[in-house]
Amino acid sequence: MEAGSPGNGPGSNGSTKFNGRDTSNRQMRDLSVRAKLTLLYLAVTFAGLLIFGILSYGALRFALFQGKKTHLMGREQRLIQFLAENRVQSPPLPMSEQLRNYTIVTHEGNLFEIRNTDGSLLFPREVSGPDAISPTSDDCTEPVFFFQTLEHQPAMVMCHLTLLNGQPVRLLIGGSLEEEFNILLRYRNALLLLAPALLSAAAICGYFLSRQALKTVDRMTKAAINIGVRNLSGRLPVPSARDEIQELAIAWNQLLDRVQSAVSRLSKFSEDVSHDLRTSITVILGTAQLSLHRRHSEEEYREDLTRVVTECRTASTLLDALLSLARSETFSYEAAFQQINLCDLVVNGCRRVEDLTEAKGIMLDWHLPHEQIFIQGDELLLLRLFGILLDNAIKYTPEGGEIIATLSRTNDRVVLTVSDTGIGMSEDVLKHVFERYYQGDLRERQTQPGNGLGLAIARWIADAHRAELTAESAPIAGSLFQIRFPVMASNLLEG
């Protein structure tokens, strides 16, 4: 195979492992929630059984070995007691004879040795090499326990420095661990046999538990499938149990309420827009056709053109509002922030509507500070925002009313205020005045039609400049709108 072949590259093995992990992760993601819950329940059960098995096996092993230690210490006491009882006999037997009798009585055989402090064997006289007890420590002042193979069996040996007939000796007593290890082996085999059965039962229980837990979710899914744009009145069933599923169902039903309300407002708004555009187009088309088929004087042509221009402006304003709405939904408009003189912006915005206010018999005035105020912002957007506030004030201020635009600054704010002496708004209207498509129940709506988008767009522009747009109003008492720009977003320069 060539060096550059794909099967023999240095990274081929790592790539294979990575693809294997990626495939495993993808397969895990593709599993249903019910399958994931079952596997999770099975994994938790397996971990619990494993921890229980290890801890219980360790506890049993510790208890058995502690019992063996207690048994060896008891044998030491019995040996000392046996020798003491034989010492009172007359005549007393030699110690070697007494120890030989003790081994016969207790049947302990070679698992018993007595050595002098220098290590020489005192009893028995001879011990075969494999069965000789080899203590792990010479210091046996306190009982020392260790493991050793004696007579081809595992054993536990106790080494203890004690006195026999007044003579210090090192006593080595061993006990077979064959029974203890048999008990541990049977217990381990029982655990290994029971584990598959318990895991199978856990898998079955996990499946049925997950199925029962997700039954409510299945009902919610079936109900959600039947909910669409044409059937937004449907709602998800809310379970009676006060759990996370109930909170999810309530949250989705609240979302559906908001969606239904928004779709309803949007449908009504679309109908209004269609009607307004159709009316404007009909007027423009009729006026143009009439002008083409009839000869008019110059004054009559100018009147027709003025009517066409008015209708074009109406349609353009409506389309501009729709475009601004679309931008505000996705924030796709790229704001061109630069240093802006707010004083000039207020003057320019007011002068644009001077003729309109004069024609309606409304007094328009503006108040500016002595020093110039500069901020960082998008001039076109801010002109749009200021124009919306002035347009609303003009629309709902009757003849003889007054509109005042005021620009001021404090230590932490730059404030632009537009106040009027118009019809005002009720508290209920004031709560929703910045919502899209919302139109308050105003008496002047028929004579001053709106689309419910102006103040929503104004709020979007204010948010884009990190400014706060608020409204204060009362019926018959007029309205007051304020834009508060933070100082951190502005650069104040004295002129």
Buried (B, 14 or more C-beta within 10 A) or exposed (E): EEEEEEEEEEEEEEEEEEEEEEEEEEEEEEEEEBBEBBBEBBEEBBEEBEEEBEEEBEEBBEEBBEEBBEEBBEBBEEBBEBBEEBEEEEEEEEBEEBBBEBBEEBEBEBBBBBBEEEEEEBBBEEEEEEBBBEBEEEEBEEBBBBEBEBBEEEBBBBBBBBEBEEEEBBBBBBBBBEEBBEEBEEBEEEBEEEBEEBBEEBBEBBBEBBEEBBEBBEBBEEBBEEBEEEEBEBBBEBBEEEEEBBEBBBEBBEEBEEEBEBEEBEEEBEEBBEEBBEEBEEBBEEBBEEBEEEEEEEEEEEBBEEBBEEBBEBBEEBEEBBEBBEBBEEEEBEBEBEEBBBBBBBBBBBEEBEEEBEEBEBEBEBEBBEEBBBBBBBBEBBBBBBBBBBBBBBBBBEEEBBBBBBBEBEEEBBBBBBBBBBBBBEEEBBEEBBBBBBBBEBEBEEEEBBBBBBBBBBBBBBEBBEBBBEBBBEEEEBBBBBBBBBBEBBEEEEE
